[in-house]
Amino acid sequence: MIKNQWYAVLSSHQIKSGMVTAAKRFGQNLIFFRTSTGELVCLNSLCAHRGASLAKGCVNNDHIQCPFHGIEYESTGKCVHIPSEDKGSKEDYSRFHLIHYPVHEIGGIVFIWYGDKDPVGEPDYFDAMTDPAII
Ligand code: FES
């Protein structure tokens, strides 16, 4: 696998609003979900607490919530709530943050950026993928 590239990983129709979709790509267990604005999110699927699969989690207020102890992560993978802590706690949760993968959807195809650098440009695609006369 060549790092720092866009890769087509799923079809858009596989990711339903309010649902979590799991997929294994690049040897990584990933989850995909949509926020209330339709933003597509891709995160590593293992909870940073005890490694429960977030594929069995639920989407609440644009966060993915772990099915085991209820830790919540926002779309960037940032841990934003730990149930044993008060809401609005000032604790540093950075050790619980998940890996986040930049996502693009073009012509019904979901692309993720796989690498250790910031994404460069948009994924390459054929014009026919977005031509309404063809799709
Ligand atoms: S394993 Fe996810 S919150 Fe504990």
Backbone and ligand atoms as CSV (ligand in chain L), in Angstrom:
chain,resi,resn,atom,element,x,y,z
A,1,MET,N,N,0.846,-1.185,0.000
A,1,MET,CA,C,0.000,0.000,0.000
A,1,MET,C,C,0.885,1.241,0.000
A,2,ILE,N,N,0.626,2.129,-0.910
A,2,ILE,CA,C,1.386,3.382,-0.979
A,2,ILE,C,C,0.715,4.391,-0.061
A,3,LYS,N,N,1.454,4.912,0.884
A,3,LYS,CA,C,0.877,5.883,1.825
A,3,LYS,C,C,0.729,7.250,1.177
A,4,ASN,N,N,-0.084,8.071,1.829
A,4,ASN,CA,C,-0.329,9.445,1.410
A,4,ASN,C,C,-0.958,9.516,0.017
A,5,GLN,N,N,-2.042,8.756,-0.101
A,5,GLN,CA,C,-2.841,8.699,-1.327
A,5,GLN,C,C,-4.320,8.644,-0.932
A,6,TRP,N,N,-5.168,9.049,-1.872
A,6,TRP,CA,C,-6.603,8.822,-1.717
A,6,TRP,C,C,-6.922,7.428,-2.231
A,7,TYR,N,N,-7.785,6.718,-1.529
A,7,TYR,CA,C,-8.202,5.381,-1.952
A,7,TYR,C,C,-9.722,5.274,-1.913
A,8,ALA,N,N,-10.282,4.679,-2.944
A,8,ALA,CA,C,-11.719,4.381,-2.957
A,8,ALA,C,C,-11.950,3.178,-2.058
A,9,VAL,N,N,-12.847,3.325,-1.073
A,9,VAL,CA,C,-13.004,2.263,-0.083
A,9,VAL,C,C,-14.422,1.711,0.038
A,10,LEU,N,N,-15.420,2.499,-0.312
A,10,LEU,CA,C,-16.813,2.052,-0.179
A,10,LEU,C,C,-17.669,2.785,-1.210
A,11,SER,N,N,-18.892,2.300,-1.374
A,11,SER,CA,C,-19.904,3.052,-2.107
A,11,SER,C,C,-20.692,3.898,-1.111
A,12,SER,N,N,-21.065,5.083,-1.522
A,12,SER,CA,C,-21.785,5.993,-0.615
A,12,SER,C,C,-23.051,5.367,-0.047
A,13,HIS,N,N,-23.751,4.569,-0.861
A,13,HIS,CA,C,-25.031,4.025,-0.401
A,13,HIS,C,C,-24.855,3.036,0.762
A,14,GLN,N,N,-23.636,2.594,1.009
A,14,GLN,CA,C,-23.394,1.662,2.111
A,14,GLN,C,C,-23.413,2.358,3.472
A,15,ILE,N,N,-23.399,3.698,3.475
A,15,ILE,CA,C,-23.346,4.446,4.732
A,15,ILE,C,C,-24.657,5.187,4.909
A,16,LYS,N,N,-25.501,4.644,5.777
A,16,LYS,CA,C,-26.847,5.189,5.987
A,16,LYS,C,C,-26.835,6.198,7.139
A,17,SER,N,N,-27.686,7.191,7.022
A,17,SER,CA,C,-27.796,8.194,8.064
A,17,SER,C,C,-28.172,7.547,9.405
A,18,GLY,N,N,-27.481,7.938,10.456
A,18,GLY,CA,C,-27.789,7.437,11.796
A,18,GLY,C,C,-27.239,6.053,12.098
A,19,MET,N,N,-26.572,5.448,11.128
A,19,MET,CA,C,-26.036,4.095,11.303
A,19,MET,C,C,-24.507,4.130,11.259
A,20,VAL,N,N,-23.913,3.089,11.810
A,20,VAL,CA,C,-22.464,2.938,11.752
A,20,VAL,C,C,-22.157,1.811,10.768
A,21,THR,N,N,-21.246,2.074,9.852
A,21,THR,CA,C,-20.807,1.065,8.887
A,21,THR,C,C,-19.360,0.696,9.196
A,22,ALA,N,N,-19.093,-0.584,9.302
A,22,ALA,CA,C,-17.740,-1.058,9.583
A,22,ALA,C,C,-17.116,-1.612,8.313
A,23,ALA,N,N,-15.821,-1.420,8.172
A,23,ALA,CA,C,-15.093,-1.977,7.027
A,23,ALA,C,C,-13.636,-2.146,7.433
A,24,LYS,N,N,-13.012,-3.168,6.903
A,24,LYS,CA,C,-11.579,-3.355,7.131
A,24,LYS,C,C,-10.855,-2.962,5.858
A,25,ARG,N,N,-10.004,-1.944,5.953
A,25,ARG,CA,C,-9.226,-1.462,4.824
A,25,ARG,C,C,-7.804,-1.198,5.306
A,26,PHE,N,N,-6.836,-1.508,4.463
A,26,PHE,CA,C,-5.417,-1.289,4.790
A,26,PHE,C,C,-5.025,-2.031,6.071
A,27,GLY,N,N,-5.718,-3.114,6.365
A,27,GLY,CA,C,-5.436,-3.859,7.584
A,27,GLY,C,C,-5.959,-3.175,8.837
A,28,GLN,N,N,-6.735,-2.108,8.663
A,28,GLN,CA,C,-7.279,-1.352,9.795
A,28,GLN,C,C,-8.786,-1.579,9.882
A,29,ASN,N,N,-9.282,-1.722,11.092
A,29,ASN,CA,C,-10.724,-1.767,11.312
A,29,ASN,C,C,-11.217,-0.331,11.402
A,30,LEU,N,N,-12.124,0.022,10.501
A,30,LEU,CA,C,-12.609,1.395,10.391
A,30,LEU,C,C,-14.117,1.445,10.598
A,31,ILE,N,N,-14.588,2.615,11.014
A,31,ILE,CA,C,-16.034,2.863,11.025
A,31,ILE,C,C,-16.316,4.128,10.220
A,32,PHE,N,N,-17.521,4.142,9.676
A,32,PHE,CA,C,-17.999,5.281,8.905
A,32,PHE,C,C,-19.379,5.651,9.434
A,33,PHE,N,N,-19.651,6.940,9.545
A,33,PHE,CA,C,-21.004,7.395,9.866
A,33,PHE,C,C,-21.179,8.811,9.331
A,34,ARG,N,N,-22.439,9.245,9.288
A,34,ARG,CA,C,-22.749,10.591,8.811
A,34,ARG,C,C,-23.244,11.432,9.987
A,35,THR,N,N,-22.815,12.701,9.993
A,35,THR,CA,C,-23.333,13.636,10.987
A,35,THR,C,C,-24.703,14.139,10.512
A,36,SER,N,N,-25.335,14.943,11.339
A,36,SER,CA,C,-26.661,15.462,10.986
A,36,SER,C,C,-26.618,16.366,9.760
A,37,THR,N,N,-25.449,16.905,9.430
A,37,THR,CA,C,-25.324,17.747,8.229
A,37,THR,C,C,-24.929,16.926,7.004
A,38,GLY,N,N,-24.781,15.612,7.181
A,38,GLY,CA,C,-24.428,14.746,6.061
A,38,GLY,C,C,-22.929,14.543,5.909
A,39,GLU,N,N,-22.149,15.217,6.762
A,39,GLU,CA,C,-20.686,15.037,6.694
A,39,GLU,C,C,-20.357,13.574,6.935
A,40,LEU,N,N,-19.497,13.047,6.096
A,40,LEU,CA,C,-19.082,11.660,6.238
A,40,LEU,C,C,-17.834,11.593,7.104
A,41,VAL,N,N,-17.820,10.652,8.047
A,41,VAL,CA,C,-16.738,10.527,9.025
A,41,VAL,C,C,-16.138,9.133,8.916
A,42,CYS,N,N,-14.822,9.061,9.021
A,42,CYS,CA,C,-14.119,7.773,9.078
A,42,CYS,C,C,-13.129,7.807,10.233
A,43,LEU,N,N,-13.269,6.838,11.144
A,43,LEU,CA,C,-12.396,6.747,12.322
A,43,LEU,C,C,-11.926,5.318,12.492
A,44,ASN,N,N,-10.825,5.164,13.224
A,44,ASN,CA,C,-10.419,3.835,13.659
A,44,ASN,C,C,-11.540,3.275,14.534
A,45,SER,N,N,-11.834,1.993,14.413
A,45,SER,CA,C,-13.028,1.457,15.080
A,45,SER,C,C,-12.802,0.969,16.500
A,46,LEU,N,N,-11.578,0.981,16.977
A,46,LEU,CA,C,-11.352,0.458,18.328
A,46,LEU,C,C,-11.367,1.584,19.353
A,47,CYS,N,N,-12.255,1.450,20.328
A,47,CYS,CA,C,-12.351,2.439,21.396
A,47,CYS,C,C,-11.004,2.532,22.117
A,48,ALA,N,N,-10.603,3.746,22.420
A,48,ALA,CA,C,-9.303,3.979,23.057
A,48,ALA,C,C,-9.296,3.561,24.527
A,49,HIS,N,N,-10.452,3.248,25.093
A,49,HIS,CA,C,-10.493,2.847,26.498
A,49,HIS,C,C,-10.095,1.379,26.668
A,50,ARG,N,N,-10.953,0.469,26.245
A,50,ARG,CA,C,-10.675,-0.964,26.375
A,50,ARG,C,C,-10.739,-1.699,25.041
A,51,GLY,N,N,-10.764,-0.963,23.967
A,51,GLY,CA,C,-10.690,-1.585,22.655
A,51,GLY,C,C,-11.986,-2.186,22.146
A,52,ALA,N,N,-13.114,-1.812,22.734
A,52,ALA,CA,C,-14.400,-2.304,22.219
A,52,ALA,C,C,-14.586,-1.791,20.791
A,53,SER,N,N,-15.329,-2.544,20.002
A,53,SER,CA,C,-15.560,-2.138,18.622
A,53,SER,C,C,-16.638,-1.063,18.554
A,54,LEU,N,N,-16.266,0.064,18.002
A,54,LEU,CA,C,-17.241,1.144,17.823
A,54,LEU,C,C,-18.216,0.827,16.701
A,55,ALA,N,N,-17.972,-0.253,15.969
A,55,ALA,CA,C,-18.917,-0.692,14.940
A,55,ALA,C,C,-20.258,-1.046,15.576
A,56,LYS,N,N,-20.247,-1.380,16.854
A,56,LYS,CA,C,-21.484,-1.688,17.582
A,56,LYS,C,C,-21.993,-0.479,18.356
A,57,GLY,N,N,-21.321,0.672,18.178
A,57,GLY,CA,C,-21.722,1.882,18.870
A,57,GLY,C,C,-22.900,2.548,18.202
A,58,CYS,N,N,-23.281,3.694,18.740
A,58,CYS,CA,C,-24.394,4.425,18.132
A,58,CYS,C,C,-23.998,5.880,17.911
A,59,VAL,N,N,-24.689,6.484,16.973
A,59,VAL,CA,C,-24.432,7.880,16.625
A,59,VAL,C,C,-25.424,8.744,17.395
A,60,ASN,N,N,-24.894,9.619,18.257
A,60,ASN,CA,C,-25.719,10.531,19.054
A,60,ASN,C,C,-25.187,11.944,18.892
A,61,ASN,N,N,-26.036,12.850,18.456
A,61,ASN,CA,C,-25.624,14.255,18.332
A,61,ASN,C,C,-24.290,14.404,17.599
A,62,ASP,N,N,-24.153,13.691,16.520
A,62,ASP,CA,C,-22.964,13.746,15.656
A,62,ASP,C,C,-21.723,13.140,16.301
A,63,HIS,N,N,-21.887,12.461,17.428
A,63,HIS,CA,C,-20.781,11.758,18.073
A,63,HIS,C,C,-21.009,10.264,17.928
A,64,ILE,N,N,-19.905,9.509,17.934
A,64,ILE,CA,C,-20.025,8.059,18.023
A,64,ILE,C,C,-19.813,7.697,19.494
A,65,GLN,N,N,-20.737,6.885,20.017
A,65,GLN,CA,C,-20.677,6.496,21.423
A,65,GLN,C,C,-20.329,5.022,21.527
A,66,CYS,N,N,-19.315,4.719,22.330
A,66,CYS,CA,C,-18.878,3.344,22.524
A,66,CYS,C,C,-19.984,2.537,23.211
A,67,PRO,N,N,-20.215,1.290,22.741
A,67,PRO,CA,C,-21.283,0.474,23.318
A,67,PRO,C,C,-20.918,-0.106,24.692
A,68,PHE,N,N,-19.647,-0.025,25.083
A,68,PHE,CA,C,-19.226,-0.674,26.322
A,68,PHE,C,C,-19.418,0.243,27.532
A,69,HIS,N,N,-18.663,1.322,27.618
A,69,HIS,CA,C,-18.769,2.230,28.766
A,69,HIS,C,C,-19.267,3.613,28.390
A,70,GLY,N,N,-19.555,3.827,27.112
A,70,GLY,CA,C,-20.225,5.062,26.709
A,70,GLY,C,C,-19.354,6.259,26.389
A,71,ILE,N,N,-18.056,6.073,26.268
A,71,ILE,CA,C,-17.213,7.204,25.855
A,71,ILE,C,C,-17.689,7.702,24.491
A,72,GLU,N,N,-17.661,9.026,24.319
A,72,GLU,CA,C,-18.109,9.627,23.062
A,72,GLU,C,C,-16.951,10.318,22.346
A,73,TYR,N,N,-16.975,10.175,21.017
A,73,TYR,CA,C,-15.964,10.796,20.153
A,73,TYR,C,C,-16.668,11.646,19.109
A,74,GLU,N,N,-16.083,12.801,18.818
A,74,GLU,CA,C,-16.649,13.621,17.748
A,74,GLU,C,C,-16.060,13.211,16.403
A,75,SER,N,N,-16.487,13.893,15.358
A,75,SER,CA,C,-16.142,13.467,14.001
A,75,SER,C,C,-14.645,13.528,13.697
A,76,THR,N,N,-13.883,14.282,14.459
A,76,THR,CA,C,-12.435,14.348,14.256
A,76,THR,C,C,-11.699,13.237,14.997
A,77,GLY,N,N,-12.440,12.429,15.759
A,77,GLY,CA,C,-11.829,11.390,16.578
A,77,GLY,C,C,-11.504,11.861,17.983
A,78,LYS,N,N,-11.760,13.120,18.239
A,78,LYS,CA,C,-11.473,13.691,19.567
A,78,LYS,C,C,-12.458,13.134,20.594
A,79,CYS,N,N,-11.927,12.641,21.702
A,79,CYS,CA,C,-12.779,12.172,22.794
A,79,CYS,C,C,-13.395,13.386,23.468
A,80,VAL,N,N,-14.726,13.424,23.531
A,80,VAL,CA,C,-15.396,14.612,24.061
A,80,VAL,C,C,-16.202,14.341,25.316
A,81,HIS,N,N,-16.410,13.060,25.654
A,81,HIS,CA,C,-17.154,12.788,26.890
A,81,HIS,C,C,-16.792,11.419,27.439
A,82,ILE,N,N,-16.529,11.381,28.729
A,82,ILE,CA,C,-16.322,10.140,29.465
A,82,ILE,C,C,-17.392,10.116,30.551
A,83,PRO,N,N,-18.270,9.108,30.527
A,83,PRO,CA,C,-19.423,9.130,31.425
A,83,PRO,C,C,-19.088,9.265,32.906
A,84,SER,N,N,-17.925,8.782,33.332
A,84,SER,CA,C,-17.588,8.898,34.754
A,84,SER,C,C,-17.145,10.314,35.126
A,85,GLU,N,N,-16.983,11.169,34.128
A,85,GLU,CA,C,-16.615,12.570,34.354
A,85,GLU,C,C,-17.853,13.436,34.133
A,86,ASP,N,N,-17.893,14.568,34.806
A,86,ASP,CA,C,-19.002,15.500,34.604
A,86,ASP,C,C,-18.976,16.039,33.181
A,87,LYS,N,N,-20.180,16.314,32.646
A,87,LYS,CA,C,-20.231,17.029,31.366
A,87,LYS,C,C,-19.522,18.363,31.580
A,88,GLY,N,N,-18.739,18.764,30.635
A,88,GLY,CA,C,-18.018,20.022,30.764
A,88,GLY,C,C,-16.737,19.888,31.583
A,89,SER,N,N,-16.344,18.659,31.887
A,89,SER,CA,C,-15.103,18.437,32.623
A,89,SER,C,C,-13.926,19.053,31.864
A,90,LYS,N,N,-12.962,19.536,32.591
A,90,LYS,CA,C,-11.759,20.140,31.977
A,90,LYS,C,C,-10.605,19.147,31.913
A,91,GLU,N,N,-10.869,17.873,32.195
A,91,GLU,CA,C,-9.828,16.847,32.123
A,91,GLU,C,C,-9.254,16.769,30.706
A,92,ASP,N,N,-8.000,16.392,30.621
A,92,ASP,CA,C,-7.350,16.213,29.318
A,92,ASP,C,C,-7.656,14.799,28.818
A,93,TYR,N,N,-8.452,14.700,27.760
A,93,TYR,CA,C,-8.833,13.401,27.197
A,93,TYR,C,C,-7.977,13.032,25.989
A,94,SER,N,N,-6.915,13.753,25.742
A,94,SER,CA,C,-6.180,13.561,24.483
A,94,SER,C,C,-5.635,12.139,24.319
A,95,ARG,N,N,-5.380,11.447,25.412
A,95,ARG,CA,C,-4.880,10.074,25.282
A,95,ARG,C,C,-5.949,9.122,24.757
A,96,PHE,N,N,-7.192,9.583,24.714
A,96,PHE,CA,C,-8.292,8.757,24.215
A,96,PHE,C,C,-8.667,9.073,22.766
A,97,HIS,N,N,-8.011,10.038,22.158
A,97,HIS,CA,C,-8.399,10.410,20.792
A,97,HIS,C,C,-8.154,9.254,19.819
A,98,LEU,N,N,-9.016,9.169,18.818
A,98,LEU,CA,C,-8.929,8.132,17.792
A,98,LEU,C,C,-8.267,8.667,16.533
A,99,ILE,N,N,-7.771,7.748,15.719
A,99,ILE,CA,C,-7.249,8.138,14.408
A,99,ILE,C,C,-8.427,8.497,13.511
A,100,HIS,N,N,-8.303,9.622,12.863
A,100,HIS,CA,C,-9.337,10.130,11.957
A,100,HIS,C,C,-8.775,10.117,10.536
A,101,TYR,N,N,-9.584,9.694,9.585
A,101,TYR,CA,C,-9.164,9.662,8.189
A,101,TYR,C,C,-9.977,10.680,7.394
A,102,PRO,N,N,-9.317,11.612,6.707
A,102,PRO,CA,C,-10.046,12.546,5.838
A,102,PRO,C,C,-10.841,11.779,4.783
A,103,VAL,N,N,-12.025,12.281,4.471
A,103,VAL,CA,C,-12.949,11.587,3.578
A,103,VAL,C,C,-13.413,12.532,2.471
A,104,HIS,N,N,-13.608,11.971,1.290
A,104,HIS,CA,C,-14.227,12.671,0.159
A,104,HIS,C,C,-15.241,11.719,-0.451
A,105,GLU,N,N,-16.365,12.262,-0.895
A,105,GLU,CA,C,-17.343,11.481,-1.645
A,105,GLU,C,C,-17.470,12.090,-3.024
A,106,ILE,N,N,-17.253,11.302,-4.031
A,106,ILE,CA,C,-17.373,11.789,-5.411
A,106,ILE,C,C,-18.088,10.721,-6.231
A,107,GLY,N,N,-19.178,11.129,-6.847
A,107,GLY,CA,C,-19.875,10.224,-7.744
A,107,GLY,C,C,-20.316,8.930,-7.085
A,108,GLY,N,N,-20.698,9.001,-5.809
A,108,GLY,CA,C,-21.178,7.806,-5.113
A,108,GLY,C,C,-20.066,6.887,-4.615
A,109,ILE,N,N,-18.842,7.361,-4.678
A,109,ILE,CA,C,-17.706,6.585,-4.182
A,109,ILE,C,C,-17.102,7.319,-2.983
A,110,VAL,N,N,-16.786,6.573,-1.939
A,110,VAL,CA,C,-16.161,7.133,-0.742
A,110,VAL,C,C,-14.653,6.911,-0.844
A,111,PHE,N,N,-13.929,7.998,-0.730
A,111,PHE,CA,C,-12.462,7.954,-0.740
A,111,PHE,C,C,-11.965,8.346,0.650
A,112,ILE,N,N,-10.920,7.677,1.115
A,112,ILE,CA,C,-10.257,8.143,2.335
A,112,ILE,C,C,-8.780,8.365,2.039
A,113,TRP,N,N,-8.225,9.293,2.796
A,113,TRP,CA,C,-6.799,9.592,2.683
A,113,TRP,C,C,-6.072,8.690,3.658
A,114,TYR,N,N,-5.187,7.856,3.102
A,114,TYR,CA,C,-4.433,6.931,3.930
A,114,TYR,C,C,-2.981,7.376,3.946
A,115,GLY,N,N,-2.520,7.870,5.075
A,115,GLY,CA,C,-1.132,8.304,5.152
A,115,GLY,C,C,-0.853,9.076,6.422
A,116,ASP,N,N,0.357,9.578,6.501
A,116,ASP,CA,C,0.763,10.306,7.697
A,116,ASP,C,C,0.988,11.788,7.436
A,117,LYS,N,N,0.597,12.254,6.250
A,117,LYS,CA,C,0.681,13.680,5.919
A,117,LYS,C,C,-0.725,14.200,5.661
A,118,ASP,N,N,-0.873,15.513,5.626
A,118,ASP,CA,C,-2.170,16.093,5.293
A,118,ASP,C,C,-2.527,15.765,3.847
A,119,PRO,N,N,-3.822,15.642,3.560
A,119,PRO,CA,C,-4.247,15.331,2.191
A,119,PRO,C,C,-3.770,16.378,1.193
A,120,VAL,N,N,-3.465,15.882,0.007
A,120,VAL,CA,C,-3.056,16.755,-1.094
A,120,VAL,C,C,-4.135,16.672,-2.163
A,121,GLY,N,N,-4.785,17.799,-2.440
A,121,GLY,CA,C,-5.790,17.832,-3.496
A,121,GLY,C,C,-6.969,16.922,-3.217
A,122,GLU,N,N,-7.656,16.600,-4.285
A,122,GLU,CA,C,-8.814,15.711,-4.219
A,122,GLU,C,C,-8.462,14.380,-4.870
A,123,PRO,N,N,-9.265,13.372,-4.604
A,123,PRO,CA,C,-9.006,12.091,-5.269
A,123,PRO,C,C,-9.125,12.223,-6.781
A,124,ASP,N,N,-8.353,11.416,-7.495
A,124,ASP,CA,C,-8.502,11.338,-8.947
A,124,ASP,C,C,-9.760,10.538,-9.258
A,125,TYR,N,N,-10.510,11.001,-10.255
A,125,TYR,CA,C,-11.699,10.259,-10.664
A,125,TYR,C,C,-11.998,10.557,-12.128
A,126,PHE,N,N,-12.822,9.720,-12.704
A,126,PHE,CA,C,-13.237,9.911,-14.087
A,126,PHE,C,C,-14.423,10.874,-14.126
A,127,ASP,N,N,-14.436,11.795,-15.088
A,127,ASP,CA,C,-15.541,12.743,-15.216
A,127,ASP,C,C,-16.890,12.041,-15.316
A,128,ALA,N,N,-16.879,10.872,-15.908
A,128,ALA,CA,C,-18.129,10.128,-16.066
A,128,ALA,C,C,-18.780,9.797,-14.718
A,129,MET,N,N,-17.975,9.763,-13.642
A,129,MET,CA,C,-18.519,9.428,-12.319
A,129,MET,C,C,-19.481,10.500,-11.814
A,130,THR,N,N,-19.352,11.738,-12.320
A,130,THR,CA,C,-20.202,12.824,-11.845
A,130,THR,C,C,-21.072,13.394,-12.962
A,131,ASP,N,N,-21.069,12.779,-14.122
A,131,ASP,CA,C,-21.849,13.275,-15.252
A,131,ASP,C,C,-23.278,12.793,-15.120
A,132,PRO,N,N,-24.244,13.734,-14.881
A,132,PRO,CA,C,-25.638,13.322,-14.677
A,132,PRO,C,C,-26.244,12.606,-15.887
A,133,ALA,N,N,-25.664,12.815,-17.060
A,133,ALA,CA,C,-26.165,12.146,-18.255
A,133,ALA,C,C,-25.811,10.651,-18.233
A,134,ILE,N,N,-24.856,10.312,-17.414
A,134,ILE,CA,C,-24.393,8.907,-17.381
A,134,ILE,C,C,-24.851,8.189,-16.119
A,135,ILE,N,N,-24.835,8.912,-14.985
A,135,ILE,CA,C,-25.156,8.217,-13.721
A,135,ILE,C,C,-26.637,8.152,-13.455
L,1,FES,S1,S,-14.307,0.263,25.940
L,1,FES,FE1,FE,-15.201,2.007,25.042
L,1,FES,S2,S,-15.795,3.219,26.712
L,1,FES,FE2,FE,-14.808,1.507,27.629
